[in-house]
Amino acid sequence: MAPLRLVVTGASGSVGTALLARLSAQSDAYEVVAVARRVPPSIGPYRHACWHAIDVGDPDAEEMLCRAFDGADAVVHLAWAFQPSHRPDLLRRTAVDGTRAVMAAAARASVAHVVHMSSAAAYAPGAYGRTVDESWPATGIPTSQYSTDKVEAEKIVAEAARKTGAPEVTVLRPGLIGQAAAGAALRRYAMPAWLPAVAMRVLPILPLDPSVALPAVHAADVAAAVELALAAPGAGVVNLSAADPVRTEDVVESLGIRPWRVSRRTLRALAQVTWRAHLQPVHGGWIDLAYDTPLLDCSRAQRVLGWSPAVSGREVWRETIAGMRSGASGTGPVLGARSPREMVADLVAGGTVGIRRVP
């Protein structure tokens, strides 16, 4: 049997790297084409793919993606952007315009199946701390750009799938995705550039609303779900998370600090004020997301994909925080660690939050 020709967008990110690592062990079964804005070095899991340097949000992305998708049996769309948090236009460019380009190119290239990575963040508020299945409204959290962009991307995918001759679509909605190798990248997304990694080991207190209940899933388990989805093109929308949520005690224990009990409203105000002052990169909408995203009923994933997570939610959180504290990293441009020289250059050029060159 000929190998499945598979194109992965956002292939150098956390889930993309986990997926390439998984597929590289089955080189006879998959021919992998990888798409990323910045191509990683040809080492580790990245060396087994044929790479295309494409920014999916570029005005010419659809044409470039058509060439990359030529002859593909399936596309896994993972591309997303988290920085710069003060440039919502650039984030939307990747999330929304990029998804539109991917779906248009997939249709033009006669791709049979698209697996789209959405998020539990697409769910509407109103069920925090409770478990919901895929029928819960996916209208998003209005104050979170990440959430509203995920909702808009899903709408684009659904609209494209209704057209004659369109690819079949599977939409995955994972909870918080973690792994140790993403530690350095997540620290850049969540902490100011001027704060050294050692700060996570010496922080005396952490402002925290004690009602934390987050769905979480390991990147390797998400990669396993993607592979299973490739073999089940009619799966539709599927939740992904470990059975146990991350709770307040897990946050406190993993960081080894004393919680400073504050209300969610106060915590959001602190985040928003310091974000506006460019002191840290986390917009207040992320606090809303943390306290509005429901827990996930994943029985459908077991039923239609045969998927079950190997890593508990608590362990996902512990491993991810340990990676952030140690500065664990991968080798690509997304997961790789920044040298002191690079960090100083970023600070001088862009302040305390991430920067990104506009094409």
Disulfide bonds with the S-S distance in Angstrom:
none
